[in-house]
Amino acid sequence: MQITDVRVRKIASEGKMKAIVSVTFDNEFVVHDIKVIEGQNGLFIAMPSRKTPDGEYKDIAHPINTETREKIQKSIIEEYERAKMEEESSEKVQE
């Protein structure tokens, strides 16, 4: 399975949630609402989830092994960093 597209849809400068991302696999399947979060040890991703009636959050879709999770996280964080730099550059141009 190949990651064929990563789209950073929203970048936030405030708070722990830094971005919302969509990832396309094999140009055939997309997962929306993956969050980029700033944690104590740096950036990490949180897969899309929903709140159950008892208040617990359950992932809607998620990788089932560490290797795949790391591959997805690496691609997302690289694209987030690129998009963030691009946004910062365009803000400086506007000033």
Order of alpha helices (4+ residues) and beta strands (2+ residues): beta-beta-beta-beta-beta-beta-alpha
